[in-house]
Amino acid sequence: MFSLPRTATAPFCPSEVKGSIAVDAGLPFHKKLWRYAGPGLLVSVGYMDPGNWATDIEAGSRFGYGLLFVVLLASLAAMLLQTLCVRLGLVAQKDLARACRERYSPRVNRFLWLGAELAIVACDLAEVLGSALALHLLFGVSIPVGIAITAFDTLLVLGLQGAGFRRVEAIVLGLVTTIAGCFAVELIMSQPNWFGVAMGFAPSLERLHQPGALYLAIGIVGATVMPHNLYLHSSIVQTRLVAKTDAARREAVRFCTLDAVVSLSLALLVNAAIMVLAASAFNANGHREVADIEDAYHLIEPLVGSALAATLFGIALLASGQSSTFTGTIAGQIIMEGFLDLKIPCWQRRLITRALALVPAFVGVWWLGDGAIGKMLVASQVVLSFQLPFAIWPLVRFTSDRALMGEYANGPWLKAVAWSLFTLIAVANVWLVASVVGGLG
């Protein structure tokens, strides 16, 4: 039986938790499954953050259930990429950032590091704006005050010093369950057309020919697949301590892949639920121009006929924003340690990231007013979209390297699918960025 190492001072910093959760080969299946569960859940919160809400709400209000298949395909793409991260972390025992530092030149690594840091700040900006908006909707505080309140979530990180990585996973599980529960109740209240929902999941190029549909579809893809999650997942799967045998490694890859697929399936259901709610509450009632989260909040109550629906919507938004507080901190630490071999306390890392996100949040609201939140959320997703190909490229290269991965290297079919996905996302994101820049010009 493995023994658990002592908990480190800052237990959820990556370098201090490798092998911190022991998995004994003699455990029954259900106990092994429970031990391996967690990393996929931490990754999944990035796929249901406030940045996803704007695209899902606008797509549902404008096109009803028609773009649900885009959510499905984007989620399947995310599952493929995250399973590659599982392999890299467990087989090569390297996270993506560290693998880059060992393989590429210092100049290339600095470029990749700066891009990854920019993506984390953009993601944290979405969390700040989403949480501030939720506080405004639920408690009536002004948007600037809500933004200021989000600065204090660093105290959450300080409060978890010494709590252990498993505690962080449990807290995130509670937040994700809250989000899923709120939308489950709202879907029951909104009474969607389930046949229409089923038809919406069927892929159709014809639906993308509608004016604005392709733009929104690319926005959904860009908001769904998060670049920092690729760095995050390849590191946190290494928190599981397994025997150094081929059989144990094979089992770890299998269980962690299952954890990733199940967790991202939950994220798929949440994103689909947001779009279905928008379609049944707004599109079905003639409200086809709802693009802002705040507008959606105010319209849900009269259309669904219950004040509870709006309250649940606000609670889910707040939980969505706060759930990424932990994962953003961990991802930032992984990227800093991997690319720069630089270690700082997690609370300092959290403070730096949140401070960098607060500046554009305050400036944007001060300059453009409260109505700027929707525009800034979209802008944050564009930044993430632009960074994504720079994370996918090394991931596919490393996991296709037989010298690094051995028998777990990507086969011909998997490589073909992965590179096709890279090309599709890169082209789509370039088109999205060009469209947004052109629209602002």
VOMAR-177178 format. One record per residue (C-alpha): residue number from 1; chain; x, y, z; residue in one letter. Coordinates in pm, whole numbers. Example, Ala and Ser with C-alpha at 12.3 -4.5 7.8 and 13.67 -1.06 7.14 Angstrom:
// residues 2
[1; 'A'; [1230; -450; 780]; 'A']
[2; 'A'; [1367; -106; 714]; 'S']
//
This chain:
// residues 441
[1; 'A'; [0; 0; 0]; 'M']
[2; 'A'; [134; 343; -85]; 'F']
[3; 'A'; [170; 604; 187]; 'S']
[4; 'A'; [60; 959; 130]; 'L']
[5; 'A'; [336; 1219; 155]; 'P']
[6; 'A'; [297; 1509; 393]; 'R']
[7; 'A'; [83; 1795; 271]; 'T']
[8; 'A'; [293; 2086; 150]; 'A']
[9; 'A'; [258; 2442; 271]; 'T']
[10; 'A'; [71; 2545; -42]; 'A']
[11; 'A'; [-87; 2209; -124]; 'P']
[12; 'A'; [-236; 2283; -461]; 'F']
[13; 'A'; [80; 2425; -618]; 'C']
[14; 'A'; [182; 2179; -891]; 'P']
[15; 'A'; [539; 2105; -791]; 'S']
[16; 'A'; [430; 2018; -438]; 'E']
[17; 'A'; [146; 1774; -508]; 'V']
[18; 'A'; [287; 1526; -759]; 'K']
[19; 'A'; [207; 1179; -634]; 'G']
[20; 'A'; [11; 1319; -338]; 'S']
[21; 'A'; [-294; 1093; -389]; 'I']
[22; 'A'; [-205; 725; -368]; 'A']
[23; 'A'; [-384; 462; -575]; 'V']
[24; 'A'; [-321; 106; -459]; 'D']
[25; 'A'; [-332; -159; -733]; 'A']
[26; 'A'; [-532; -386; -499]; 'G']
[27; 'A'; [-826; -147; -455]; 'L']
[28; 'A'; [-1165; -253; -598]; 'P']
[29; 'A'; [-1283; -82; -918]; 'F']
[30; 'A'; [-1518; 171; -756]; 'H']
[31; 'A'; [-1254; 287; -507]; 'K']
[32; 'A'; [-996; 324; -783]; 'K']
[33; 'A'; [-1245; 522; -985]; 'L']
[34; 'A'; [-1302; 753; -690]; 'W']
[35; 'A'; [-928; 799; -633]; 'R']
[36; 'A'; [-864; 889; -996]; 'Y']
[37; 'A'; [-1165; 1121; -1024]; 'A']
[38; 'A'; [-1089; 1492; -988]; 'G']
[39; 'A'; [-843; 1628; -1248]; 'P']
[40; 'A'; [-1105; 1615; -1523]; 'G']
[41; 'A'; [-1347; 1803; -1300]; 'L']
[42; 'A'; [-1097; 2084; -1239]; 'L']
[43; 'A'; [-1044; 2111; -1613]; 'V']
[44; 'A'; [-1418; 2104; -1690]; 'S']
[45; 'A'; [-1490; 2430; -1505]; 'V']
[46; 'A'; [-1303; 2617; -1778]; 'G']
[47; 'A'; [-1558; 2485; -2026]; 'Y']
[48; 'A'; [-1855; 2635; -1841]; 'M']
[49; 'A'; [-1717; 2971; -1729]; 'D']
[50; 'A'; [-1894; 3307; -1791]; 'P']
[51; 'A'; [-1710; 3346; -2120]; 'G']
[52; 'A'; [-1918; 3060; -2263]; 'N']
[53; 'A'; [-2248; 3207; -2149]; 'W']
[54; 'A'; [-2260; 3502; -2389]; 'A']
[55; 'A'; [-2213; 3290; -2703]; 'T']
[56; 'A'; [-2454; 3018; -2584]; 'D']
[57; 'A'; [-2725; 3270; -2489]; 'I']
[58; 'A'; [-2699; 3463; -2815]; 'E']
[59; 'A'; [-2695; 3142; -3022]; 'A']
[60; 'A'; [-3003; 3008; -2842]; 'G']
[61; 'A'; [-3199; 3331; -2869]; 'S']
[62; 'A'; [-3119; 3386; -3238]; 'R']
[63; 'A'; [-3120; 3032; -3378]; 'F']
[64; 'A'; [-3315; 2832; -3122]; 'G']
[65; 'A'; [-3185; 2477; -3088]; 'Y']
[66; 'A'; [-3014; 2491; -3429]; 'G']
[67; 'A'; [-2652; 2529; -3310]; 'L']
[68; 'A'; [-2656; 2263; -3040]; 'L']
[69; 'A'; [-2451; 2040; -3269]; 'F']
[70; 'A'; [-2170; 2297; -3257]; 'V']
[71; 'A'; [-2161; 2267; -2876]; 'V']
[72; 'A'; [-2145; 1889; -2916]; 'L']
[73; 'A'; [-1864; 1893; -3173]; 'L']
[74; 'A'; [-1663; 2151; -2976]; 'A']
[75; 'A'; [-1696; 1937; -2664]; 'S']
[76; 'A'; [-1581; 1626; -2851]; 'L']
[77; 'A'; [-1278; 1820; -2975]; 'A']
[78; 'A'; [-1206; 1925; -2616]; 'A']
[79; 'A'; [-1229; 1562; -2501]; 'M']
[80; 'A'; [-973; 1457; -2763]; 'L']
[81; 'A'; [-727; 1731; -2666]; 'L']
[82; 'A'; [-765; 1670; -2292]; 'Q']
[83; 'A'; [-707; 1294; -2333]; 'T']
[84; 'A'; [-382; 1378; -2513]; 'L']
[85; 'A'; [-289; 1585; -2206]; 'C']
[86; 'A'; [-362; 1285; -1984]; 'V']
[87; 'A'; [-121; 1073; -2188]; 'R']
[88; 'A'; [153; 1334; -2185]; 'L']
[89; 'A'; [132; 1381; -1809]; 'G']
[90; 'A'; [110; 1016; -1709]; 'L']
[91; 'A'; [339; 855; -1968]; 'V']
[92; 'A'; [608; 1120; -2017]; 'A']
[93; 'A'; [566; 1253; -1659]; 'Q']
[94; 'A'; [589; 1605; -1796]; 'K']
[95; 'A'; [337; 1885; -1814]; 'D']
[96; 'A'; [303; 2067; -2146]; 'L']
[97; 'A'; [489; 2380; -2030]; 'A']
[98; 'A'; [790; 2184; -1901]; 'R']
[99; 'A'; [800; 1971; -2215]; 'A']
[100; 'A'; [813; 2291; -2421]; 'C']
[101; 'A'; [1099; 2431; -2211]; 'R']
[102; 'A'; [1302; 2114; -2261]; 'E']
[103; 'A'; [1237; 2092; -2635]; 'R']
[104; 'A'; [1229; 2450; -2771]; 'Y']
[105; 'A'; [1471; 2743; -2773]; 'S']
[106; 'A'; [1454; 3015; -2505]; 'P']
[107; 'A'; [1309; 3262; -2757]; 'R']
[108; 'A'; [1028; 3025; -2855]; 'V']
[109; 'A'; [957; 2945; -2492]; 'N']
[110; 'A'; [931; 3311; -2398]; 'R']
[111; 'A'; [681; 3362; -2678]; 'F']
[112; 'A'; [474; 3060; -2570]; 'L']
[113; 'A'; [491; 3166; -2204]; 'W']
[114; 'A'; [374; 3521; -2273]; 'L']
[115; 'A'; [88; 3390; -2485]; 'G']
[116; 'A'; [-16; 3144; -2216]; 'A']
[117; 'A'; [-3; 3415; -1948]; 'E']
[118; 'A'; [-214; 3644; -2164]; 'L']
[119; 'A'; [-470; 3366; -2204]; 'A']
[120; 'A'; [-489; 3314; -1826]; 'I']
[121; 'A'; [-541; 3687; -1766]; 'V']
[122; 'A'; [-811; 3692; -2037]; 'A']
[123; 'A'; [-982; 3396; -1873]; 'C']
[124; 'A'; [-958; 3559; -1530]; 'D']
[125; 'A'; [-1106; 3877; -1677]; 'L']
[126; 'A'; [-1411; 3673; -1778]; 'A']
[127; 'A'; [-1436; 3535; -1422]; 'E']
[128; 'A'; [-1412; 3888; -1276]; 'V']
[129; 'A'; [-1681; 4024; -1508]; 'L']
[130; 'A'; [-1908; 3722; -1461]; 'G']
[131; 'A'; [-1881; 3727; -1083]; 'S']
[132; 'A'; [-1928; 4107; -1068]; 'A']
[133; 'A'; [-2235; 4083; -1288]; 'L']
[134; 'A'; [-2376; 3801; -1073]; 'A']
[135; 'A'; [-2328; 4009; -756]; 'L']
[136; 'A'; [-2496; 4304; -930]; 'H']
[137; 'A'; [-2795; 4093; -1036]; 'L']
[138; 'A'; [-2837; 3906; -708]; 'L']
[139; 'A'; [-2760; 4177; -452]; 'F']
[140; 'A'; [-2796; 4505; -642]; 'G']
[141; 'A'; [-2436; 4621; -593]; 'V']
[142; 'A'; [-2291; 4835; -870]; 'S']
[143; 'A'; [-2066; 4672; -1129]; 'I']
[144; 'A'; [-1749; 4855; -1008]; 'P']
[145; 'A'; [-1821; 4746; -649]; 'V']
[146; 'A'; [-1878; 4390; -772]; 'G']
[147; 'A'; [-1544; 4399; -951]; 'I']
[148; 'A'; [-1376; 4524; -632]; 'A']
[149; 'A'; [-1533; 4241; -430]; 'I']
[150; 'A'; [-1383; 3983; -666]; 'T']
[151; 'A'; [-1038; 4109; -563]; 'A']
[152; 'A'; [-1087; 3944; -226]; 'F']
[153; 'A'; [-1117; 3591; -361]; 'D']
[154; 'A'; [-741; 3566; -297]; 'T']
[155; 'A'; [-852; 3510; 63]; 'L']
[156; 'A'; [-1007; 3183; -56]; 'L']
[157; 'A'; [-665; 3070; -176]; 'V']
[158; 'A'; [-505; 3172; 155]; 'L']
[159; 'A'; [-778; 2987; 346]; 'G']
[160; 'A'; [-694; 2664; 166]; 'L']
[161; 'A'; [-328; 2664; 266]; 'Q']
[162; 'A'; [-264; 2318; 407]; 'G']
[163; 'A'; [-606; 2184; 308]; 'A']
[164; 'A'; [-477; 1941; 44]; 'G']
[165; 'A'; [-542; 1899; -326]; 'F']
[166; 'A'; [-839; 1670; -263]; 'R']
[167; 'A'; [-1014; 1953; -74]; 'R']
[168; 'A'; [-978; 2182; -375]; 'V']
[169; 'A'; [-1130; 1913; -598]; 'E']
[170; 'A'; [-1420; 1875; -355]; 'A']
[171; 'A'; [-1492; 2249; -351]; 'I']
[172; 'A'; [-1490; 2264; -730]; 'V']
[173; 'A'; [-1723; 1963; -737]; 'L']
[174; 'A'; [-1965; 2153; -513]; 'G']
[175; 'A'; [-1957; 2459; -740]; 'L']
[176; 'A'; [-2004; 2253; -1056]; 'V']
[177; 'A'; [-2292; 2064; -895]; 'T']
[178; 'A'; [-2450; 2399; -806]; 'T']
[179; 'A'; [-2427; 2517; -1168]; 'I']
[180; 'A'; [-2568; 2192; -1306]; 'A']
[181; 'A'; [-2848; 2182; -1045]; 'G']
[182; 'A'; [-2957; 2539; -1117]; 'C']
[183; 'A'; [-2984; 2477; -1490]; 'F']
[184; 'A'; [-3162; 2146; -1440]; 'A']
[185; 'A'; [-3437; 2325; -1244]; 'V']
[186; 'A'; [-3452; 2609; -1498]; 'E']
[187; 'A'; [-3490; 2366; -1786]; 'L']
[188; 'A'; [-3784; 2202; -1611]; 'I']
[189; 'A'; [-3943; 2546; -1566]; 'M']
[190; 'A'; [-3885; 2658; -1926]; 'S']
[191; 'A'; [-4039; 2340; -2077]; 'Q']
[192; 'A'; [-3825; 2308; -2392]; 'P']
[193; 'A'; [-3930; 2121; -2705]; 'N']
[194; 'A'; [-3728; 1804; -2653]; 'W']
[195; 'A'; [-3779; 1687; -3011]; 'F']
[196; 'A'; [-3635; 2018; -3128]; 'G']
[197; 'A'; [-3345; 1971; -2886]; 'V']
[198; 'A'; [-3271; 1626; -3030]; 'A']
[199; 'A'; [-3281; 1761; -3386]; 'M']
[200; 'A'; [-3049; 2046; -3286]; 'G']
[201; 'A'; [-2774; 1798; -3200]; 'F']
[202; 'A'; [-2779; 1659; -3556]; 'A']
[203; 'A'; [-2496; 1826; -3756]; 'P']
[204; 'A'; [-2615; 2050; -4038]; 'S']
[205; 'A'; [-2407; 2273; -4265]; 'L']
[206; 'A'; [-2727; 2432; -4389]; 'E']
[207; 'A'; [-2789; 2593; -4050]; 'R']
[208; 'A'; [-2446; 2756; -4064]; 'L']
[209; 'A'; [-2548; 2938; -4383]; 'H']
[210; 'A'; [-2792; 3156; -4189]; 'Q']
[211; 'A'; [-2666; 3514; -4141]; 'P']
[212; 'A'; [-2444; 3531; -3834]; 'G']
[213; 'A'; [-2461; 3158; -3761]; 'A']
[214; 'A'; [-2104; 3076; -3868]; 'L']
[215; 'A'; [-1965; 3365; -3665]; 'Y']
[216; 'A'; [-2147; 3244; -3354]; 'L']
[217; 'A'; [-2043; 2882; -3420]; 'A']
[218; 'A'; [-1676; 2983; -3430]; 'I']
[219; 'A'; [-1729; 3187; -3114]; 'G']
[220; 'A'; [-1869; 2878; -2941]; 'I']
[221; 'A'; [-1563; 2675; -3041]; 'V']
[222; 'A'; [-1329; 2952; -2927]; 'G']
[223; 'A'; [-1508; 2984; -2594]; 'A']
[224; 'A'; [-1523; 2610; -2535]; 'T']
[225; 'A'; [-1165; 2487; -2589]; 'V']
[226; 'A'; [-946; 2671; -2336]; 'M']
[227; 'A'; [-567; 2681; -2399]; 'P']
[228; 'A'; [-466; 2700; -2032]; 'H']
[229; 'A'; [-657; 2377; -1966]; 'N']
[230; 'A'; [-406; 2189; -2181]; 'L']
[231; 'A'; [-122; 2301; -1953]; 'Y']
[232; 'A'; [-332; 2240; -1643]; 'L']
[233; 'A'; [-450; 1887; -1719]; 'H']
[234; 'A'; [-109; 1752; -1820]; 'S']
[235; 'A'; [20; 1849; -1475]; 'S']
[236; 'A'; [-259; 1768; -1231]; 'I']
[237; 'A'; [-302; 1409; -1352]; 'V']
[238; 'A'; [42; 1357; -1199]; 'Q']
[239; 'A'; [-108; 1406; -851]; 'T']
[240; 'A'; [-204; 1037; -862]; 'R']
[241; 'A'; [68; 807; -721]; 'L']
[242; 'A'; [77; 473; -902]; 'V']
[243; 'A'; [326; 188; -918]; 'A']
[244; 'A'; [603; 225; -1177]; 'K']
[245; 'A'; [490; -65; -1392]; 'T']
[246; 'A'; [344; -83; -1742]; 'D']
[247; 'A'; [21; -232; -1609]; 'A']
[248; 'A'; [-24; 44; -1348]; 'A']
[249; 'A'; [53; 315; -1605]; 'R']
[250; 'A'; [-195; 165; -1852]; 'R']
[251; 'A'; [-461; 156; -1580]; 'E']
[252; 'A'; [-389; 516; -1479]; 'A']
[253; 'A'; [-426; 635; -1839]; 'V']
[254; 'A'; [-754; 446; -1871]; 'R']
[255; 'A'; [-906; 581; -1548]; 'F']
[256; 'A'; [-789; 941; -1601]; 'C']
[257; 'A'; [-922; 934; -1958]; 'T']
[258; 'A'; [-1258; 817; -1824]; 'L']
[259; 'A'; [-1247; 1096; -1564]; 'D']
[260; 'A'; [-1182; 1353; -1839]; 'A']
[261; 'A'; [-1458; 1225; -2068]; 'V']
[262; 'A'; [-1719; 1210; -1791]; 'V']
[263; 'A'; [-1628; 1556; -1657]; 'S']
[264; 'A'; [-1632; 1718; -2000]; 'L']
[265; 'A'; [-1963; 1545; -2073]; 'S']
[266; 'A'; [-2100; 1731; -1771]; 'L']
[267; 'A'; [-1961; 2056; -1913]; 'A']
[268; 'A'; [-2127; 1970; -2244]; 'L']
[269; 'A'; [-2461; 1927; -2069]; 'L']
[270; 'A'; [-2423; 2263; -1890]; 'V']
[271; 'A'; [-2336; 2451; -2211]; 'N']
[272; 'A'; [-2617; 2278; -2397]; 'A']
[273; 'A'; [-2854; 2364; -2110]; 'A']
[274; 'A'; [-2765; 2735; -2139]; 'I']
[275; 'A'; [-2843; 2730; -2512]; 'M']
[276; 'A'; [-3161; 2524; -2465]; 'V']
[277; 'A'; [-3279; 2763; -2192]; 'L']
[278; 'A'; [-3217; 3062; -2419]; 'A']
[279; 'A'; [-3396; 2889; -2708]; 'A']
[280; 'A'; [-3703; 2787; -2507]; 'S']
[281; 'A'; [-3734; 3106; -2298]; 'A']
[282; 'A'; [-3634; 3368; -2557]; 'F']
[283; 'A'; [-3642; 3239; -2916]; 'N']
[284; 'A'; [-3971; 3054; -2868]; 'A']
[285; 'A'; [-4130; 3373; -2731]; 'N']
[286; 'A'; [-4010; 3602; -3008]; 'G']
[287; 'A'; [-3708; 3748; -2823]; 'H']
[288; 'A'; [-3439; 3678; -3083]; 'R']
[289; 'A'; [-3190; 3955; -3009]; 'E']
[290; 'A'; [-3084; 3861; -2655]; 'V']
[291; 'A'; [-2704; 3874; -2649]; 'A']
[292; 'A'; [-2616; 4004; -2301]; 'D']
[293; 'A'; [-2621; 3797; -1983]; 'I']
[294; 'A'; [-2790; 4080; -1792]; 'E']
[295; 'A'; [-3071; 4100; -2049]; 'D']
[296; 'A'; [-3118; 3725; -2020]; 'A']
[297; 'A'; [-3143; 3749; -1642]; 'Y']
[298; 'A'; [-3413; 4017; -1653]; 'H']
[299; 'A'; [-3614; 3839; -1923]; 'L']
[300; 'A'; [-3617; 3492; -1768]; 'I']
[301; 'A'; [-3853; 3576; -1481]; 'E']
[302; 'A'; [-4146; 3718; -1687]; 'P']
[303; 'A'; [-4107; 3461; -1966]; 'L']
[304; 'A'; [-4071; 3153; -1746]; 'V']
[305; 'A'; [-4319; 3285; -1491]; 'G']
[306; 'A'; [-4110; 3238; -1178]; 'S']
[307; 'A'; [-3876; 3465; -984]; 'A']
[308; 'A'; [-3686; 3151; -880]; 'L']
[309; 'A'; [-3565; 3104; -1238]; 'A']
[310; 'A'; [-3385; 3440; -1238]; 'A']
[311; 'A'; [-3236; 3374; -894]; 'T']
[312; 'A'; [-3105; 3034; -999]; 'L']
[313; 'A'; [-2959; 3193; -1312]; 'F']
[314; 'A'; [-2769; 3445; -1098]; 'G']
[315; 'A'; [-2647; 3180; -853]; 'I']
[316; 'A'; [-2521; 2961; -1139]; 'A']
[317; 'A'; [-2337; 3261; -1288]; 'L']
[318; 'A'; [-2169; 3338; -954]; 'L']
[319; 'A'; [-2068; 2973; -905]; 'A']
[320; 'A'; [-1937; 2966; -1262]; 'S']
[321; 'A'; [-1716; 3268; -1201]; 'G']
[322; 'A'; [-1581; 3148; -868]; 'Q']
[323; 'A'; [-1513; 2790; -975]; 'S']
[324; 'A'; [-1226; 2906; -1197]; 'S']
[325; 'A'; [-1057; 3092; -911]; 'T']
[326; 'A'; [-875; 2775; -811]; 'F']
[327; 'A'; [-803; 2635; -1155]; 'T']
[328; 'A'; [-672; 2966; -1286]; 'G']
[329; 'A'; [-428; 2984; -995]; 'T']
[330; 'A'; [-304; 2630; -1051]; 'I']
[331; 'A'; [-273; 2677; -1428]; 'A']
[332; 'A'; [-76; 2998; -1380]; 'G']
[333; 'A'; [162; 2827; -1141]; 'Q']
[334; 'A'; [211; 2536; -1382]; 'I']
[335; 'A'; [291; 2769; -1670]; 'I']
[336; 'A'; [533; 2979; -1463]; 'M']
[337; 'A'; [715; 2676; -1320]; 'E']
[338; 'A'; [718; 2492; -1651]; 'G']
[339; 'A'; [839; 2766; -1883]; 'F']
[340; 'A'; [1054; 2967; -1640]; 'L']
[341; 'A'; [1139; 2716; -1366]; 'D']
[342; 'A'; [1022; 2990; -1128]; 'L']
[343; 'A'; [834; 2907; -808]; 'K']
[344; 'A'; [636; 3155; -600]; 'I']
[345; 'A'; [365; 3097; -337]; 'P']
[346; 'A'; [24; 3029; -485]; 'C']
[347; 'A'; [-138; 3326; -312]; 'W']
[348; 'A'; [118; 3558; -476]; 'Q']
[349; 'A'; [46; 3399; -813]; 'R']
[350; 'A'; [-326; 3449; -754]; 'R']
[351; 'A'; [-272; 3812; -655]; 'L']
[352; 'A'; [-72; 3886; -971]; 'I']
[353; 'A'; [-327; 3723; -1203]; 'T']
[354; 'A'; [-627; 3889; -1041]; 'R']
[355; 'A'; [-456; 4231; -1034]; 'A']
[356; 'A'; [-383; 4206; -1407]; 'L']
[357; 'A'; [-748; 4114; -1474]; 'A']
[358; 'A'; [-891; 4390; -1251]; 'L']
[359; 'A'; [-719; 4669; -1443]; 'V']
[360; 'A'; [-893; 4612; -1780]; 'P']
[361; 'A'; [-1218; 4532; -1598]; 'A']
[362; 'A'; [-1222; 4866; -1413]; 'F']
[363; 'A'; [-1097; 5063; -1715]; 'V']
[364; 'A'; [-1353; 4902; -1947]; 'G']
[365; 'A'; [-1648; 4971; -1716]; 'V']
[366; 'A'; [-1526; 5325; -1640]; 'W']
[367; 'A'; [-1468; 5408; -2009]; 'W']
[368; 'A'; [-1762; 5229; -2172]; 'L']
[369; 'A'; [-2010; 5189; -1886]; 'G']
[370; 'A'; [-2181; 4882; -1742]; 'D']
[371; 'A'; [-2292; 4780; -2092]; 'G']
[372; 'A'; [-1931; 4705; -2179]; 'A']
[373; 'A'; [-1937; 4373; -1993]; 'I']
[374; 'A'; [-2075; 4183; -2291]; 'G']
[375; 'A'; [-1815; 4333; -2525]; 'K']
[376; 'A'; [-1531; 4260; -2284]; 'M']
[377; 'A'; [-1647; 3901; -2240]; 'L']
[378; 'A'; [-1638; 3854; -2616]; 'V']
[379; 'A'; [-1295; 4020; -2633]; 'A']
[380; 'A'; [-1162; 3783; -2366]; 'S']
[381; 'A'; [-1278; 3486; -2573]; 'Q']
[382; 'A'; [-1106; 3625; -2882]; 'V']
[383; 'A'; [-778; 3640; -2690]; 'V']
[384; 'A'; [-825; 3278; -2581]; 'L']
[385; 'A'; [-908; 3177; -2937]; 'S']
[386; 'A'; [-594; 3340; -3071]; 'F']
[387; 'A'; [-374; 3160; -2817]; 'Q']
[388; 'A'; [-528; 2813; -2860]; 'L']
[389; 'A'; [-332; 2693; -3169]; 'P']
[390; 'A'; [-4; 2774; -2992]; 'F']
[391; 'A'; [-96; 2524; -2719]; 'A']
[392; 'A'; [-237; 2256; -2952]; 'I']
[393; 'A'; [69; 2248; -3180]; 'W']
[394; 'A'; [326; 2134; -2918]; 'P']
[395; 'A'; [70; 1903; -2754]; 'L']
[396; 'A'; [12; 1707; -3075]; 'V']
[397; 'A'; [385; 1710; -3157]; 'R']
[398; 'A'; [486; 1572; -2817]; 'F']
[399; 'A'; [215; 1306; -2797]; 'T']
[400; 'A'; [306; 1189; -3150]; 'S']
[401; 'A'; [675; 1149; -3056]; 'D']
[402; 'A'; [743; 777; -3013]; 'R']
[403; 'A'; [1077; 845; -2842]; 'A']
[404; 'A'; [889; 1036; -2570]; 'L']
[405; 'A'; [563; 842; -2553]; 'M']
[406; 'A'; [662; 488; -2656]; 'G']
[407; 'A'; [362; 267; -2727]; 'E']
[408; 'A'; [130; 552; -2620]; 'Y']
[409; 'A'; [237; 776; -2911]; 'A']
[410; 'A'; [-47; 889; -3137]; 'N']
[411; 'A'; [-119; 644; -3416]; 'G']
[412; 'A'; [-176; 748; -3779]; 'P']
[413; 'A'; [-551; 795; -3742]; 'W']
[414; 'A'; [-527; 987; -3416]; 'L']
[415; 'A'; [-255; 1210; -3560]; 'K']
[416; 'A'; [-467; 1278; -3867]; 'A']
[417; 'A'; [-767; 1374; -3654]; 'V']
[418; 'A'; [-557; 1586; -3415]; 'A']
[419; 'A'; [-383; 1778; -3694]; 'W']
[420; 'A'; [-712; 1827; -3879]; 'S']
[421; 'A'; [-858; 1966; -3557]; 'L']
[422; 'A'; [-558; 2198; -3518]; 'F']
[423; 'A'; [-599; 2326; -3874]; 'T']
[424; 'A'; [-973; 2376; -3836]; 'L']
[425; 'A'; [-940; 2564; -3506]; 'I']
[426; 'A'; [-649; 2775; -3630]; 'A']
[427; 'A'; [-831; 2880; -3947]; 'V']
[428; 'A'; [-1157; 2938; -3760]; 'A']
[429; 'A'; [-988; 3147; -3493]; 'N']
[430; 'A'; [-801; 3358; -3745]; 'V']
[431; 'A'; [-1132; 3422; -3918]; 'W']
[432; 'A'; [-1297; 3507; -3584]; 'L']
[433; 'A'; [-1022; 3749; -3481]; 'V']
[434; 'A'; [-1025; 3913; -3826]; 'A']
[435; 'A'; [-1405; 3949; -3812]; 'S']
[436; 'A'; [-1401; 4103; -3465]; 'V']
[437; 'A'; [-1118; 4344; -3556]; 'V']
[438; 'A'; [-1299; 4433; -3879]; 'G']
[439; 'A'; [-1620; 4493; -3685]; 'G']
[440; 'A'; [-1445; 4724; -3440]; 'L']
[441; 'A'; [-1275; 4918; -3717]; 'G']
//
